[in-house]
Amino acid sequence: MQTQRHSQATSTNATQAVKVPEYSMMARAGLVTFEATCARCHGSNGTGTDKGPPLLHEIYNPGHHPDGAFVSAVRQGVRRHHWNFGDMPSQPQASDREIAEIVRYVRELQLANGIVYREHRM
């Protein structure tokens, strides 16, 4: 597992170390699509930017945001609700396969960084 440093999308602009795992073949394909399509807002390695939130954040654990939430976000877009960023537009150019690969990439990256399923309680 490698460690890379990236700036985190927070008001303090702190630096966080990101553990990069040995990805599965599906996640490697998702990484390529993520970097080409999603990283401009969600940051390289999902660390966030001034345009979009970090996906390496506990709020995106599978118990709070299951895989279907990511699929829905890509397909339908998302209204701003957890962060002070604008709404996320839908990404109609993304195929079902590409979306599944991106989700796998995000989940493997999250797991390597300690973000695991935690039951969501309201």
ROLUM-421939 format. One record per atom (N, C-alpha, C, CB): residue in one letter; x negated, y negated, z. Coordinates in steps of 0.1 Angstrom, whole numbers, padded with zeros to 4 digits, always signed. Glycine has a CB too. Layout:
BEGIN
aXYZ;...
***
This chain:
BEGIN
m-0008+0012+0000;m+0000+0000+0000;m-0009-0012+0000;m+0010+0000+0012;q-0006-0022-0009;q-0014-0034-0010;q-0006-0045-0002;q-0016-0038-0024;t-0014-0055+0002;t-0008-0067+0009;t-0011-0079+0000;t-0013-0069+0023;q-0001-0087-0003;q-0003-0099-0011;q+0003-0111-0002;q+0004-0099-0025;r-0002-0123-0004;r+0003-0134+0003;r+0011-0143-0007;r-0008-0142+0010;h+0023-0147-0002;h+0031-0156-0010;h+0038-0166-0001;h+0042-0148-0018;s+0042-0177-0006;s+0049-0187+0003;s+0063-0183+0004;s+0048-0201-0003;q+0069-0184+0016;q+0082-0180+0019;q+0091-0192+0016;q+0084-0175+0033;a+0103-0190+0011;a+0112-0201+0009;a+0119-0205+0022;a+0123-0197-0001;t+0112-0213+0030;t+0118-0218+0042;t+0115-0233+0043;t+0112-0211+0055;s+0121-0240+0052;s+0118-0254+0054;s+0104-0257+0058;s+0128-0260+0064;t+0098-0247+0065;t+0084-0248+0069;t+0074-0244+0058;t+0081-0241+0082;n+0079-0237+0048;n+0070-0233+0037;n+0059-0224+0042;n+0065-0244+0029;a+0062-0216+0052;a+0052-0207+0058;a+0047-0197+0048;a+0057-0200+0071;t+0036-0191+0051;t+0031-0180+0043;t+0033-0167+0049;t+0016-0182+0040;q+0038-0157+0042;q+0041-0144+0047;q+0033-0134+0039;q+0056-0141+0047;a+0028-0123+0045;a+0022-0113+0038;a+0032-0103+0033;a+0011-0105+0047;v+0032-0099+0021;v+0041-0090+0015;v+0034-0076+0013;v+0047-0095+0002;k+0039-0066+0018;k+0034-0052+0016;k+0040-0047+0003;k+0037-0043+0028;v+0031-0044-0007;v+0036-0039-0020;v+0033-0024-0020;v+0028-0046-0031;p+0044-0016-0021;p+0043-0001-0020;p+0039+0004-0034;p+0056+0005-0016;e+0036+0017-0034;e+0035+0025-0047;e+0049+0027-0051;e+0027+0039-0045;y+0054+0020-0061;y+0067+0021-0066;y+0070+0034-0074;y+0071+0009-0075;s+0083+0038-0073;s+0088+0049-0082;s+0088+0043-0096;s+0102+0054-0077;m+0089+0052-0106;m+0090+0048-0120;m+0102+0038-0122;m+0091+0060-0129;m+0113+0041-0116;m+0125+0033-0118;m+0122+0019-0112;m+0137+0039-0111;a+0116+0018-0100;a+0113+0006-0094;a+0103-0002-0102;a+0108+0008-0080;r+0093+0004-0108;r+0083-0003-0116;r+0090-0009-0128;r+0072+0007-0121;a+0100-0003-0134;a+0107-0009-0145;a+0115-0021-0139;a+0117+0002-0151;g+0121-0019-0127;g+0128-0030-0121;g+0119-0042-0118;g+0135-0026-0109;l+0107-0040-0114;l+0097-0050-0111;l+0095-0059-0124;l+0084-0044-0107;v+0093-0052-0135;v+0091-0060-0148;v+0103-0069-0151;v+0089-0050-0159;t+0115-0063-0150;t+0127-0071-0153;t+0129-0082-0142;t+0139-0063-0153;f+0127-0079-0129;f+0128-0089-0119;f+0119-0101-0121;f+0125-0082-0105;e+0106-0098-0124;e+0096-0109-0126;e+0100-0117-0138;e+0082-0103-0128;a+0106-0111-0148;a+0110-0119-0160;a+0123-0126-0159;a+0111-0109-0172;t+0132-0121-0150;t+0145-0127-0150;t+0148-0133-0136;t+0155-0116-0153;c+0145-0127-0125;c+0149-0131-0112;c+0139-0140-0104;c+0153-0119-0104;a+0126-0137-0107;a+0116-0144-0099;a+0116-0159-0100;a+0102-0139-0103;r+0121-0165-0111;r+0121-0179-0112;r+0129-0186-0100;r+0126-0184-0125;c+0139-0178-0095;c+0147-0184-0084;c+0143-0176-0071;c+0161-0182-0087;h+0142-0163-0071;h+0140-0155-0059;h+0125-0153-0056;h+0147-0142-0061;g+0116-0158-0064;g+0102-0157-0061;g+0096-0144-0065;g+0100-0160-0047;s+0083-0144-0068;s+0075-0132-0070;s+0076-0124-0058;s+0061-0135-0075;n+0078-0111-0059;n+0080-0102-0048;n+0092-0105-0039;n+0067-0101-0040;g+0101-0113-0044;g+0113-0115-0037;g+0112-0125-0025;g+0119-0103-0032;t+0101-0133-0025;t+0098-0142-0013;t+0106-0155-0014;t+0084-0144-0013;g+0114-0157-0024;g+0122-0169-0025;g+0114-0181-0031;g+0127-0173-0011;t+0121-0191-0035;t+0116-0204-0040;t+0125-0215-0035;t+0115-0204-0056;d+0122-0227-0040;d+0131-0238-0037;d+0144-0238-0044;d+0124-0252-0039;k+0146-0228-0053;k+0158-0226-0061;k+0167-0214-0056;k+0154-0224-0075;g+0161-0205-0049;g+0168-0193-0045;g+0162-0187-0032;g+0169-0183-0056;p+0171-0179-0025;p+0166-0173-0013;p+0157-0161-0014;p+0178-0169-0005;p+0150-0158-0003;p+0141-0146-0004;p+0149-0134-0002;p+0131-0147+0008;l+0147-0124-0010;l+0154-0111-0009;l+0147-0102+0002;l+0155-0104-0022;l+0135-0106+0006;l+0128-0100+0017;l+0132-0107+0030;l+0112-0100+0015;h+0144-0106+0033;h+0150-0112+0045;h+0160-0102+0051;h+0157-0126+0042;e+0160-0101+0064;e+0169-0092+0071;e+0183-0093+0066;e+0168-0094+0086;i+0188-0104+0063;i+0202-0106+0059;i+0206-0097+0047;i+0205-0120+0056;y+0196-0094+0039;y+0198-0085+0027;y+0196-0071+0029;y+0189-0090+0015;n+0195-0066+0042;n+0194-0052+0045;n+0206-0045+0039;n+0192-0049+0060;p+0205-0032+0036;p+0216-0025+0029;p+0228-0024+0038;p+0211-0011+0026;g+0228-0026+0051;g+0240-0025+0059;g+0248-0038+0058;g+0236-0023+0073;h+0241-0049+0054;h+0248-0062+0053;h+0251-0065+0038;h+0240-0073+0059;h+0242-0062+0030;h+0244-0064+0015;h+0240-0050+0008;h+0234-0075+0009;p+0250-0042+0007;p+0248-0029+0000;p+0244-0031-0015;p+0260-0020+0001;d+0240-0020-0021;d+0235-0021-0035;d+0246-0028-0044;d+0232-0007-0040;g+0259-0024-0041;g+0270-0030-0049;g+0270-0045-0048;g+0283-0024-0044;a+0266-0051-0037;a+0266-0066-0036;a+0256-0072-0046;a+0262-0070-0022;f+0244-0065-0048;f+0235-0070-0057;f+0240-0068-0072;f+0221-0062-0056;v+0247-0057-0074;v+0253-0055-0088;v+0263-0066-0090;v+0259-0041-0089;s+0272-0068-0081;s+0282-0078-0082;s+0276-0092-0084;s+0291-0078-0070;a+0266-0095-0077;a+0259-0108-0078;a+0254-0110-0093;a+0248-0110-0068;v+0248-0100-0098;v+0242-0101-0112;v+0254-0102-0122;v+0233-0089-0115;r+0264-0094-0120;r+0275-0093-0130;r+0284-0106-0129;r+0283-0081-0127;q+0288-0110-0117;q+0298-0120-0115;q+0292-0134-0110;q+0308-0115-0106;g+0280-0134-0105;g+0275-0145-0099;g+0279-0146-0084;g+0279-0158-0106;v+0274-0155-0077;v+0277-0156-0062;v+0278-0171-0058;v+0266-0149-0054;r+0288-0174-0050;r+0289-0187-0045;r+0280-0188-0033;r+0304-0190-0040;r+0274-0199-0031;r+0265-0202-0020;r+0272-0198-0007;r+0260-0216-0020;h+0265-0190+0002;h+0272-0187+0014;h+0262-0185+0026;h+0280-0175+0013;h+0250-0180+0024;h+0240-0179+0035;h+0230-0189+0035;h+0234-0165+0034;w+0228-0196+0024;w+0216-0205+0023;w+0221-0218+0017;w+0205-0199+0014;n+0212-0228+0017;n+0215-0241+0012;n+0210-0243-0003;n+0209-0252+0020;f+0212-0232-0010;f+0208-0232-0025;f+0221-0233-0032;f+0200-0220-0029;g+0221-0236-0045;g+0233-0237-0053;g+0238-0223-0055;g+0230-0244-0066;d+0250-0222-0062;d+0256-0209-0066;d+0246-0202-0075;d+0269-0211-0072;m+0246-0188-0074;m+0239-0180-0084;m+0248-0177-0096;m+0234-0167-0077;p+0243-0181-0108;p+0251-0178-0120;p+0251-0163-0123;p+0247-0186-0132;s+0261-0158-0130;s+0260-0144-0135;s+0249-0143-0145;s+0274-0140-0141;q+0245-0130-0147;q+0234-0127-0156;q+0239-0117-0166;q+0221-0122-0149;p+0247-0121-0176;p+0254-0112-0185;p+0244-0104-0194;p+0264-0119-0193;q+0232-0109-0196;q+0223-0103-0204;q+0217-0090-0198;q+0211-0112-0208;a+0219-0088-0185;a+0213-0077-0178;a+0222-0064-0180;a+0212-0079-0163;s+0215-0054-0185;s+0222-0041-0187;s+0225-0034-0174;s+0215-0032-0197;d+0234-0024-0174;d+0236-0016-0162;d+0223-0010-0157;d+0247-0006-0164;r+0216-0004-0167;r+0203+0002-0163;r+0193-0008-0157;r+0197+0009-0176;e+0192-0019-0163;e+0183-0029-0157;e+0187-0034-0143;e+0182-0042-0167;i+0199-0035-0141;i+0204-0039-0128;i+0201-0028-0118;i+0219-0041-0128;a+0203-0015-0121;a+0200-0004-0112;a+0185-0004-0110;a+0204+0009-0119;e+0177-0007-0120;e+0162-0007-0118;e+0158-0018-0108;e+0155-0008-0131;i+0164-0030-0110;i+0161-0041-0102;i+0165-0038-0087;i+0168-0054-0106;v+0176-0033-0085;v+0181-0029-0072;v+0171-0019-0065;v+0195-0023-0072;r+0167-0009-0073;r+0157+0000-0068;r+0144-0007-0064;r+0154+0012-0078;y+0139-0015-0072;y+0127-0023-0069;y+0129-0031-0056;y+0124-0033-0081;v+0140-0038-0055;v+0142-0047-0043;v+0142-0038-0031;v+0155-0055-0044;r+0150-0027-0032;r+0151-0018-0020;r+0138-0011-0016;r+0161-0007-0023;e+0130-0007-0025;e+0116-0002-0022;e+0107-0012-0016;e+0110+0005-0035;l+0108-0024-0021;l+0100-0035-0016;l+0105-0039-0002;l+0101-0048-0025;q+0118-0039+0000;q+0123-0042+0014;q+0118-0031+0023;q+0138-0043+0013;l+0120-0019+0020;l+0116-0008+0029;l+0101-0009+0033;l+0119+0006+0022;a+0093-0012+0023;a+0079-0013+0026;a+0076-0025+0036;a+0071-0015+0013;n+0085-0034+0037;n+0084-0046+0045;n+0093-0045+0057;n+0086-0058+0037;g+0097-0033+0061;g+0105-0031+0073;g+0119-0035+0073;g+0099-0039+0084;i+0125-0038+0061;i+0139-0041+0060;i+0146-0028+0057;i+0141-0052+0049;v+0154-0023+0067;v+0161-0011+0065;v+0175-0013+0069;v+0155+0000+0075;y+0183-0002+0066;y+0198-0003+0069;y+0200-0006+0084;y+0204+0010+0065;r+0208-0016+0086;r+0213-0020+0099;r+0228-0023+0098;r+0205-0032+0106;e+0236-0016+0106;e+0250-0018+0105;e+0254-0033+0107;e+0257-0009+0116;h+0262-0037+0098;h+0266-0051+0099;h+0278-0052+0109;h+0270-0057+0085;r+0277-0061+0118;r+0288-0064+0128;r+0292-0078+0127;r+0284-0059+0142;m+0305-0081+0127;m+0310-0094+0127;m+0313-0099+0140;m+0322-0095+0117;
***
